[in-house]
Each structure stands twice: as structure tokens, then as C-alpha cells.
Amino acid sequence: MTDTPTSTETTTAPTTTPTASPRAAWLTLIVVMLADAMDLMDATITNVAAPSIVQDLGVGDDVIPWLGAAYALALGSLLVLGGRLGDRFGQRRTFLVGLIGFMAGSALAGLAPTAGALIAARVVQGTFGALLIPQGMAIMAATFSKPMLRTAFAVFAPMLGVFAVAGPIVGGLLIDADLFGLAWRPIFLMNVVLGGIALVLALRHLPAVPPHRSVRIDAWGSALLGTALFGLLFGLLTGASQGWGPVTIASTLLGGALLAAFAIRQVRTADPLLPRQLLANRGFTSGLVVGLCVFAGFSGLMYVISLFFQLGLGYTPTQASLNLIPLTIGIIAGSGIANALILSLGRRVVLLGMLTTLLGAGVLLLIVLTAGLEATWWQNLIATSIIGTAAGISFNSVFNTALGNVQPEEAGSASGSLSAIQQVANGIGSALVTTIFLGNLAAGTIPAMTVTLVVILVMAAACLLALPLLPRTAVMLED
């Protein structure tokens, strides 16, 4: 999935004068890009690696949804908190702690002896990723001159799309290469190398931003949100895959109750994680709802396409990853289309993205129903190209449109909230949609894929209902 460059600061940062020289600015940009590359690749790298992981560890397919969800939910539920910790204790210090912790989590994942240990390591990765990711953009915004910041965005934004879809491609190549007989493990261990390079550069060149000591942190609100999301997802996943027993029902109800408690606390506490005026903004809250649906749908769809290639069409991890390249090209092309049209067409670009999504999922469903397991590479190319283009249009337009009615002083909090929603949606979407696919796999790959694509079509159609609530106009995030 594509992350849009945003800040997750939830308070007004202290005013600083841009101090970075051009050389220091470029080195800072490299450090931030390395951190985001690790995050985005790890968010999607299990899309291709999942079948190899469960086979090597000797566990059932019910583990597959948790490989991506454990990371995305830990990251998404703590991302806003990570931004506030950076404000409170200093972005440079928080970045370094997050980077070292992320490297440690990656090493634990690469050396995990069991599926439980791997999932726990993914939670560690996501937790420290929530400390790491928000700080880079905040440091750049505080220390770069405005012309340099615009140049950085021009380089940074397209690379985020490449990093996001590079995960499955790199994962497939590494698994089939079987480096040192380690099978899938290098997909996580490579972060130790990339992180080590980033750490050396960060220690020498990452500028410091004065901490904002007056920032207060709502620890109870953060705990409520994280526990609520885990309870809901655990209940929904286990219920869909193993049946609705007392434990799954109780977990789902408890998660819902804790989410309600979190909402009440945000209204009553003096230091909410999300500013109350944002939640009162109908256009912004509608953008959150649409974003949750859009990101969840695409995350699940991309995961299931990879599983279909391997479990249905019999592709190797490398073949599956290469057949996902059209998704990458489509996302880049779609992002360009959205950027060209968003200021003139506003929320109608979101409509274009949703209609393109319906077209892409419909074409893939037609291929599954007609060609089945005999589908050719060029048929897959057509479908994945359309789906990738739809993703690129949708991601950029949802972010920019949701911020259309947001006041400038609220932009950091708003964009950070959208980024957090994207990460949570990635976890929910990949887990639930994958569970639907695997739950129907006993009937055959074609029926499983058919049911899954119908669910995706329903989700995309549901997004259309909320579009009239979005702001008519949009902003460009790099402005």
C-alpha cells in the first residue's frame, strides 16, 4: 500500500528556523527514505512470502492473516502516539530509538523458530515503527527551507509508491534465491543491514529539533485504542476461520466496548490524541471512513492476488512477484493522474478512483470465472494494471480531499490521523479479506477467489455512498 508523506504531529510544533544546509538536507532525506523503505516493504513483504513461511514453520493457513495484520495494527494504533512522543522528547532521539528497536524486531522475525515468535516479532517491528516513521517528516519540516522541502517531496512521494510495492517483489526474489539456505528469513534480516546504514548516517547527520516539553500524552487513550483494535480483529479473524464460539464473540464485543470507551475519553480528556475540532469536521471524518474502506479493500485485494498466483496458478514466489510489477506501474501512473486532476476536480477524482476499482475487480472476476486456473500472464497484466491505477488514484485523492476543509494549523494532526487510519486499514483489510479467501479455499481456488472479489466489489460500492459527504475541493499535501 502507498503511504502519503504526512506528519503525525498532533500538536503545534515549536517554531524553528530552517537550518539544514543543502548537503545536510540531502543526507537527512536519505536517512528518512531508508526508514520509510523498511516500513513500507515490511508492510507488504509477507504478501508473497506467506505460503513459504507457513510451509517452513509447519503451521496452518490460519496464521497467514496475522503475518501482515500484527505489524500493521501495532504500527497504526500507535502511530499518532509516536508523533506526540517525538514532540515531547525530541524527534531525533525518538527516531533513533525507533530505528534501533525496528532493527531488533526484524532480527527477531528473521530468527523466529515458531509462528508465535514470528507474529510477536512483527508486533515489535510495528511498535518501534510507530516511533520511527512520524519523526522523519517532522524533522524535515522543521529544518528544511521551503524550496528544499518541496524538492524533497517531489523525490519522496513517488519513491513511497515504489517502496510499497517493492516489498512483494523483493520478497519473492529473496525466497527463491534461498540465501545461505535461510529460505524466507532474509526478507526480515535485510532490515538489519538497511537499518545499520540508516543508523550510521542518522547518528552523524540527522539534525535535532528542540523538544516541546509542554506536550501531554494520553497513555490511557492509547492503551484503549490498541486493545480495542486487537480485540476486534482477533474476534473477527478467529470467528471467520474457526467459527463463532464464546471466546470470539466475547473478544469482538470487548473490542467494540473499548473502542466506544476510547471515543468517550477523546471527548472528555483535556489532551485527546485527536483534536476534537477535527472529529467535528464532517468532511474530515467522512474522509476517515472512506479511507478506512478504501485502504482495507486494496490491502486485502493485493494480498489475495498474490495468494491466488501461488496457491491457484502455481507460481513460484519470484513468478508471483514479477506478475505484481504492473501493480507498481499502475500505482505510479494513478498517482500522477490524481495529482494532475485533484485541484480542478476535487472529490470527483475519488469517484474516478472508486469506479476504476470496480472496473479492475470486475475484470479480474471475469478472468477468474472464464479462464480460471488457465489464466495467462497477459490477462493478469490487464487486471492488475487497472487495479494498480485505481489504487494510485484512490490513495492520493482520498488524502487530499479529506484535508480540503481542514484549517492549516490542524493539517499535521489531520494528515497524521489519515496515515494512522491507513495503517490500521492495511491490517484489517489484509487479515479479513485473506481470511475470507482461506475460509472458502476448501471448496476450491476459483470459488474462494470469486467470493473474495464479490466482497471487494461490495466494499468499493459502499465507499460510493460516503463520497457526497467529502469536501468538494482538495489540497495538495506538498503545499
C-alpha positions as MATLAB code, in Angstrom:
seq = 'MTDTPTSTETTTAPTTTPTASPRAAWLTLIVVMLADAMDLMDATITNVAAPSIVQDLGVGDDVIPWLGAAYALALGSLLVLGGRLGDRFGQRRTFLVGLIGFMAGSALAGLAPTAGALIAARVVQGTFGALLIPQGMAIMAATFSKPMLRTAFAVFAPMLGVFAVAGPIVGGLLIDADLFGLAWRPIFLMNVVLGGIALVLALRHLPAVPPHRSVRIDAWGSALLGTALFGLLFGLLTGASQGWGPVTIASTLLGGALLAAFAIRQVRTADPLLPRQLLANRGFTSGLVVGLCVFAGFSGLMYVISLFFQLGLGYTPTQASLNLIPLTIGIIAGSGIANALILSLGRRVVLLGMLTTLLGAGVLLLIVLTAGLEATWWQNLIATSIIGTAAGISFNSVFNTALGNVQPEEAGSASGSLSAIQQVANGIGSALVTTIFLGNLAAGTIPAMTVTLVVILVMAAACLLALPLLPRTAVMLED';
ca = [
       0.000    0.000    0.000;
       1.116    3.509   -0.701;
       1.760    5.866    2.172;
       1.402    9.540    1.515;
       4.073   11.692    3.119;
       2.442   13.155    6.168;
       3.287   14.401    9.608;
       1.801   12.682   12.605;
       2.275   15.582   14.959;
      -0.838   16.174   16.989;
       0.176   19.483   18.478;
       1.578   22.633   17.049;
       5.306   22.124   16.853;
       7.618   24.749   18.177;
       8.614   27.318   15.623;
      12.142   26.807   14.331;
      14.180   28.463   11.631;
      15.235   26.121    8.805;
      18.908   25.317    9.450;
      19.864   22.410    7.222;
      22.422   23.079    4.509;
      21.728   21.529    1.080;
      24.224   18.709    1.804;
      22.744   18.027    5.250;
      19.232   18.158    3.783;
      20.007   15.501    1.190;
      21.651   13.247    3.772;
      18.641   13.672    6.050;
      16.352   12.799    3.164;
      18.350    9.608    2.508;
      18.020    8.578    6.170;
      14.259    9.215    6.176;
      13.827    7.347    2.888;
      15.723    4.324    4.230;
      13.452    4.254    7.285;
      10.304    4.508    5.179;
      11.623    1.906    2.727;
      11.966   -0.609    5.571;
       8.492    0.228    6.863;
       6.685    0.075    3.536;
       8.433   -3.070    2.326;
       7.745   -4.829    5.621;
       4.083   -3.834    5.424;
       3.678   -5.777    2.173;
       6.547   -8.254    2.029;
       4.548  -11.127    3.549;
       2.054  -10.887    0.667;
       4.298  -13.162   -1.380;
       6.209  -14.795    1.462;
       3.217  -16.107    3.460;
       2.848  -19.533    1.752;
       6.577  -20.237    2.126;
       6.567  -19.133    5.779;
       3.662  -21.334    6.870;
       5.067  -24.312    4.980;
       8.530  -23.918    6.509;
       7.187  -23.448   10.052;
       4.715  -26.306    9.660;
       1.593  -24.337   10.627;
      -1.874  -23.952    9.132;
      -3.093  -21.292    6.730;
      -4.969  -19.577    9.569;
      -1.636  -17.992   10.542;
      -1.354  -16.152    7.205;
      -3.677  -13.207    8.032;
      -1.717  -12.416   11.185;
       1.642  -12.102    9.404;
       0.654   -8.747    7.960;
      -2.015   -7.728   10.471;
       0.263   -7.977   13.524;
       2.639   -5.431   12.017;
       0.069   -3.050   10.551;
      -2.150   -2.932   13.635;
       0.730   -2.296   16.029;
       2.012    0.456   13.753;
      -1.366    2.034   13.028;
      -2.706    2.027   16.574;
       0.469    3.659   17.945;
       1.372    5.998   15.079;
      -0.307    9.131   16.454;
       1.163    8.404   19.882;
       4.592    8.061   18.264;
       4.234   11.533   16.788;
       3.400   13.019   20.187;
       6.336   11.242   21.838;
       8.594   12.819   19.220;
       7.192   16.253   20.058;
       7.635   15.645   23.776;
      11.120   14.099   23.878;
      12.645   15.289   20.603;
      12.285   13.846   17.112;
      15.938   12.885   16.653;
      16.091   10.879   19.883;
      12.751    9.196   19.195;
      13.822    8.388   15.618;
      16.992    6.676   16.840;
      15.122    4.651   19.478;
      12.551    3.609   16.861;
      15.239    2.651   14.334;
      17.215    0.507   16.797;
      14.029   -1.173   18.039;
      12.854   -1.819   14.477;
      16.178   -3.463   13.640;
      15.908   -5.638   16.761;
      12.349   -6.653   15.867;
      13.470   -7.509   12.331;
      16.284   -9.702   13.671;
      13.812  -11.490   15.947;
      11.464  -12.045   12.993;
      14.248  -13.392   10.805;
      15.378  -15.810   13.529;
      11.902  -16.771   14.795;
      11.671  -20.527   15.491;
       7.866  -20.653   15.611;
       4.877  -18.866   14.110;
       4.004  -17.374   17.507;
       7.510  -15.939   17.868;
       7.318  -14.505   14.347;
       3.977  -12.796   14.989;
       5.304  -11.389   18.272;
       8.365  -10.070   16.433;
       6.092   -8.425   13.864;
       4.335   -6.635   16.736;
       7.737   -5.425   17.965;
       8.531   -4.146   14.463;
       5.232   -2.279   14.263;
       5.589   -0.812   17.760;
       9.017    0.669   17.105;
       7.984    1.603   13.564;
       5.352    3.842   15.164;
       8.181    5.686   16.929;
      10.344    5.803   13.804;
       8.088    6.835   10.928;
       6.487   10.078   12.220;
       9.795   11.694   13.142;
      11.401   11.872    9.704;
       8.826   14.173    8.141;
       8.668   16.308   11.294;
      12.460   16.797   11.245;
      12.398   17.703    7.558;
       9.542   20.163    8.014;
      11.338   21.886   10.908;
      14.840   22.097    9.431;
      14.438   22.289    5.629;
      13.927   25.555    3.778;
      10.646   25.703    1.870;
      12.269   25.237   -1.580;
      14.231   22.244   -0.281;
      11.124   20.812    1.329;
       9.274   20.999   -1.994;
      12.193   19.304   -3.732;
      12.245   16.610   -1.049;
       8.532   15.933   -1.527;
       8.985   15.726   -5.287;
      11.599   12.980   -4.775;
       9.991   11.348   -1.759;
       6.376   10.898   -2.854;
       6.997    8.710   -5.953;
       9.550    6.613   -4.064;
       6.970    5.744   -1.397;
       4.845    4.034   -4.034;
       7.862    2.143   -5.327;
       8.862    1.029   -1.814;
       5.342   -0.170   -1.001;
       5.057   -2.479   -3.987;
       8.745   -3.419   -3.914;
       8.086   -5.483   -0.790;
       6.443   -8.464   -2.533;
       8.908   -8.269   -5.435;
      11.988   -8.250   -3.204;
      10.407  -10.924   -1.013;
       9.801  -13.263   -3.932;
      13.324  -12.874   -5.280;
      14.931  -13.423   -1.878;
      12.869  -16.529   -1.100;
      13.691  -18.241   -4.392;
      17.357  -17.217   -4.068;
      17.420  -19.132   -0.734;
      20.426  -17.184    0.511;
      22.632  -19.310    2.801;
      19.796  -21.852    2.960;
      17.704  -19.417    5.019;
      14.601  -19.611    2.785;
      12.242  -16.718    3.742;
      14.263  -15.351    6.668;
      16.382  -12.821    4.699;
      13.218  -10.805    3.955;
      13.398   -9.640    7.579;
      17.136   -9.873    8.182;
      17.842   -7.424    5.336;
      16.399   -4.711    7.606;
      19.375   -5.148    9.918;
      21.653   -4.183    7.016;
      19.478   -1.308    5.757;
      18.843   -0.131    9.307;
      22.544   -0.242   10.104;
      23.290    2.069    7.171;
      20.488    4.405    8.243;
      21.721    4.373   11.853;
      25.283    5.368   10.914;
      24.003    8.206    8.716;
      21.448    9.324   11.325;
      24.000    9.495   14.142;
      26.243   11.704   12.013;
      23.815   13.817   10.013;
      20.258   13.781   11.380;
      19.522   17.277   12.753;
      17.946   17.806   16.150;
      14.664   19.650   16.725;
      14.092   21.129   20.192;
      11.571   19.031   22.192;
       8.206   20.555   23.055;
       8.087   19.829   26.798;
       4.530   21.101   27.249;
       3.096   18.255   25.143;
       0.993   15.889   27.253;
       0.455   12.248   26.257;
      -2.826   10.392   26.727;
      -1.470    6.989   27.725;
      -4.910    5.665   28.693;
      -6.372    6.665   25.342;
      -3.513    4.965   23.502;
      -3.964    1.778   25.540;
      -7.715    1.761   24.918;
      -7.258    2.195   21.159;
      -4.614   -0.519   20.812;
      -6.515   -3.039   22.950;
      -9.791   -2.294   21.170;
      -8.292   -2.882   17.731;
      -6.661   -6.145   18.819;
      -9.881   -7.411   20.415;
     -11.969   -6.592   17.360;
      -9.539   -8.130   14.888;
      -8.894  -11.251   16.964;
     -12.627  -11.858   17.280;
     -13.391  -11.237   13.615;
     -10.481  -13.323   12.350;
     -10.959  -16.322   14.591;
     -14.716  -16.163   14.122;
     -14.411  -16.187   10.338;
     -11.846  -19.000   10.283;
     -12.813  -21.195   13.252;
     -16.442  -20.412   13.997;
     -18.205  -18.085   16.412;
     -17.640  -19.568   19.844;
     -17.816  -17.825   23.238;
     -14.203  -16.574   23.061;
     -14.514  -14.989   19.616;
     -17.857  -13.360   20.451;
     -16.528  -12.031   23.755;
     -13.379  -10.691   22.085;
     -15.373   -8.863   19.419;
     -17.807   -7.357   21.930;
     -14.972   -6.328   24.244;
     -13.131   -4.700   21.363;
     -16.241   -2.745   20.410;
     -16.815   -1.652   24.002;
     -13.201   -0.487   24.385;
     -13.441    1.431   21.099;
     -16.524    3.210   22.453;
     -14.610    3.930   25.668;
     -11.783    5.412   23.607;
     -14.229    7.684   21.779;
     -15.745    8.854   25.093;
     -12.284    9.550   26.502;
     -11.359   11.607   23.453;
     -14.378   13.808   24.145;
     -13.689   14.221   27.868;
      -9.903   14.297   28.289;
      -8.017   17.593   28.263;
      -5.329   16.113   25.978;
      -7.015   13.941   23.311;
      -4.943   12.022   20.788;
      -7.090   13.610   18.080;
      -8.151   17.274   18.342;
     -11.894   17.483   18.938;
     -12.404   20.105   16.263;
     -11.158   17.598   13.696;
     -13.696   14.975   14.745;
     -16.411   17.641   14.448;
     -15.368   18.300   10.837;
     -17.838   16.262    8.760;
     -15.684   16.330    5.642;
     -12.633   15.064    7.505;
     -14.474   12.319    9.408;
     -16.082   11.221    6.134;
     -12.589   11.058    4.671;
     -11.533    8.795    7.545;
     -14.458    6.456    6.850;
     -13.841    6.398    3.094;
     -10.110    5.958    3.684;
     -10.684    3.039    6.040;
     -12.836    1.302    3.432;
     -10.518    2.112    0.500;
      -7.251    1.127    2.167;
      -8.723   -2.031    3.707;
     -10.151   -3.146    0.374;
      -6.953   -2.613   -1.590;
      -4.728   -4.120    1.091;
      -6.835   -7.270    1.164;
      -7.126   -7.449   -2.619;
      -3.376   -7.176   -3.209;
      -2.694   -9.859   -0.593;
      -5.241  -12.240   -2.108;
      -3.979  -11.695   -5.660;
      -0.543  -12.873   -4.505;
      -2.073  -15.927   -2.805;
      -4.114  -16.710   -5.931;
      -0.985  -16.585   -8.085;
       0.820  -19.070   -5.817;
      -1.923  -21.335   -4.447;
      -4.104  -21.275   -7.572;
      -1.892  -20.713  -10.600;
       1.111  -22.485   -9.084;
       3.534  -19.589   -9.447;
       6.823  -19.583   -7.567;
       7.417  -16.587   -5.250;
       9.575  -14.987   -7.963;
       6.922  -15.513  -10.641;
       4.258  -14.099   -8.338;
       6.381  -11.061   -7.524;
       7.135  -10.360  -11.180;
       3.440  -10.583  -12.033;
       2.809   -7.890   -9.407;
       5.026   -5.361  -11.216;
       2.043   -3.998  -13.208;
       0.525   -3.041   -9.845;
       3.574   -0.879   -9.170;
       3.427    0.789  -12.567;
      -0.321    1.312  -12.189;
       0.046    2.913   -8.745;
       2.653    5.358  -10.046;
       0.509    6.194  -13.091;
      -2.633    6.552  -10.988;
      -0.861    8.860   -8.545;
       0.148   11.075  -11.453;
      -3.428   11.171  -12.728;
      -4.740   12.104   -9.273;
      -2.150   14.857   -8.811;
      -2.999   16.335  -12.206;
      -6.762   16.403  -11.585;
      -7.257   16.826   -7.838;
      -7.213   20.637   -7.615;
      -9.628   21.086  -10.514;
     -11.987   18.166   -9.876;
     -11.778   17.715   -6.084;
     -13.787   14.784   -4.743;
     -14.752   13.700   -8.248;
     -11.261   12.218   -8.501;
     -12.162    9.942   -5.576;
     -15.211    8.885   -7.590;
     -12.929    8.165  -10.561;
     -10.733    6.014   -8.319;
     -13.719    4.053   -6.989;
     -15.148    3.461  -10.459;
     -11.729    2.300  -11.670;
     -11.576   -0.032   -8.671;
     -14.924   -1.553   -9.620;
     -13.664   -1.970  -13.176;
     -10.399   -3.635  -12.119;
     -12.007   -6.022   -9.630;
     -14.743   -6.785  -12.170;
     -12.201   -7.599  -14.891;
     -10.304   -9.888  -12.518;
     -13.552  -11.610  -11.512;
     -14.380  -12.137  -15.196;
     -10.941  -13.673  -15.788;
     -11.336  -15.972  -12.773;
     -14.792  -17.132  -13.915;
     -13.860  -17.645  -17.579;
     -10.176  -18.639  -17.646;
      -9.914  -19.973  -14.095;
      -6.618  -21.697  -13.367;
      -5.668  -21.359  -17.041;
      -5.424  -17.565  -16.809;
      -2.487  -16.236  -18.845;
       0.110  -13.662  -17.843;
      -1.354  -11.056  -20.201;
      -4.834  -11.475  -18.726;
      -3.386  -10.969  -15.247;
      -1.451   -7.956  -16.537;
      -4.638   -6.253  -17.718;
      -6.424   -6.781  -14.412;
      -3.508   -5.848  -12.147;
      -2.679   -2.752  -14.208;
      -6.243   -1.453  -13.814;
      -6.275   -2.292  -10.093;
      -2.911   -0.573   -9.571;
      -4.098    2.538  -11.414;
      -7.257    2.571   -9.281;
      -5.121    2.316   -6.138;
      -2.896    5.208   -7.171;
      -5.872    7.443   -7.963;
      -7.737    6.492   -4.798;
      -4.898    6.799   -2.288;
      -3.815   10.281   -3.340;
      -7.302   11.659   -3.864;
      -8.693   10.391   -0.539;
      -5.861   12.017    1.414;
      -6.003   15.329   -0.423;
      -9.801   15.555   -0.440;
     -10.213   14.676    3.239;
      -7.964   17.641    4.071;
      -9.971   20.029    1.883;
     -11.861   21.675    4.787;
      -9.120   21.353    7.414;
      -7.593   24.513    8.858;
      -3.831   24.988    8.244;
      -2.998   24.684   11.949;
      -4.812   21.315   12.030;
      -3.118   19.879    8.940;
      -0.429   17.981   10.870;
      -2.923   16.281   13.161;
      -5.295   15.549   10.286;
      -2.687   14.064    7.961;
      -1.236   12.021   10.815;
      -4.691   10.656   11.629;
      -5.192    9.661    7.991;
      -1.817    7.917    7.960;
      -2.744    6.009   11.119;
      -6.104    5.027    9.614;
      -4.269    3.769    6.543;
      -2.046    1.510    8.621;
      -4.967    0.168   10.675;
      -6.947   -0.415    7.477;
      -3.985   -2.271    5.962;
      -4.029   -4.676    8.887;
      -7.793   -5.106    8.980;
      -8.140   -5.419    5.212;
      -5.327   -7.881    4.622;
      -6.434  -10.001    7.583;
     -10.182  -10.092    6.951;
     -10.090  -10.418    3.165;
      -7.401  -13.090    3.380;
      -9.482  -14.938    5.982;
     -12.460  -14.884    3.603;
     -10.292  -16.321    0.833;
      -8.763  -19.037    3.018;
     -12.123  -19.836    4.617;
     -13.554  -20.694    1.201;
     -10.435  -22.430   -0.107;
     -11.743  -25.886    0.814;
     -14.313  -25.501   -1.964;
     -11.552  -24.752   -4.471;
      -9.388  -21.805   -5.503;
     -11.890  -20.480   -8.044;
     -14.864  -20.364   -5.602;
     -12.621  -18.801   -2.945;
     -11.398  -16.115   -5.333;
     -14.924  -15.496   -6.609;
     -16.363  -14.923   -3.122;
     -13.430  -12.682   -2.198;
     -13.770  -10.497   -5.299;
     -17.508  -10.124   -4.720;
     -16.733   -8.882   -1.186;
     -14.213   -6.392   -2.630;
     -16.813   -5.141   -5.127;
     -19.321   -4.642   -2.319;
     -16.738   -2.714   -0.274;
     -15.922   -0.450   -3.228;
     -19.620    0.158   -3.886;
     -20.132    1.004   -0.196;
     -17.444    3.691   -0.457;
     -19.529    5.433   -3.118;
     -22.274    6.101   -0.562;
     -19.973    8.268    1.554;
     -18.485   10.306   -1.303;
     -21.131   13.087   -1.205;
     -20.039   13.841    2.384;
     -16.440   14.578    1.360;
     -15.293   18.189    0.830;
     -15.864   19.325   -2.747;
     -12.371   20.807   -3.015;
      -8.980   19.366   -2.167;
      -5.472   20.446   -1.214;
      -2.059   19.284   -2.347;
      -0.214   17.822    0.641;
       3.144   19.078   -0.516;
       1.865   22.637   -0.331;
];
